[in-house]
């Protein structure tokens, strides 16, 4: 597993819980951690970037979808250890968004396979 932790502390990241017509937008992760798994679109917050800017940028980059940020869902510590050693630690801010425009990339297109799924998929991700 690739080490992605920062010795200075947790890595700040955002995730978009985007809802459209009672479905949520999910993407298939292309990189570690969690490569190959489905999750909400998101990624690292850039220096000087506000939470809302980061979540909208990540959403557009990963899916091509435009949205409006509605508010905070929750903040999660995403920590992985292997043989007692810290592999990574993300402080993940999940933001609720409403779809405004655009369609997610088709599952066979780069940069990230994406699509709308039933809310039951989302429940497992934000627990």
Secondary structure, DSSP 8 states (H G I E B T S, - for coil): -----BTTB-EEEEEEEEEETTEEEEEE--SSSSTT-EE-EEEE--TT--HHHHHHHHHHHHH--EEEEEEEEEEEEEEEEETTEEEEEEEEEEEEEEEEE-----TTSSS--EEEEEHHHHHHHH-
